[in-house]
Amino acid sequence: MKVWLAQWLGAWSETLLLGGQILLILLAGYVLQRLVARGLTRLANRYQLPGELLLPLRGALRWLIMGSALMLALEHLGVSAGVLWAAFSGFVAVAAVAFFAVWSVLSNLFCAVLIFTIGPFRLGDRVEVLEAADKPGAKGRVIAINLLYTTLEEDAENGSGALVQIPNSLFFQKVVRRWRGTEHQLTPTTTPNET
């Protein structure tokens, strides 16, 4: 029995040793991040730091410590840290470019959701997007609101009666003047404090 156990352990000894090292690295990373979190909590209590500062700091340190432990464990498995870093940085670069490319579209989609839910104006309302307090901007009756643009119909008497498409995000970046009602009954909207 002893001979068989020695032969079996001899065949698996390298694998068991490697598994034990990896387990020890991950356990040390977990213990270290718990100690750092406990130390941060004590510092926060001692110096009366706000929780809004402590929460992201604790999360960032947790990710840093556990990520380092994982990288060290992968290094023990034979994965090159340089290859992992190159793959990670390549992924981050592609994600940043993709996010930057669709930022304007995502902004307009989010603003469309806000327009539909909050209702700063509705179909049929007349709105004017002001460039500055002394400069007039696009003005017309709202005839369509979709996920990217709000379409205004300019006045035939003031302009050409053309359709103007304004990106939805512009309504949250500029000052907007709004009149509720139809063409026959246009009344500027007022807040309860103004009356």
Disulfide bonds with the S-S distance in Angstrom:
none
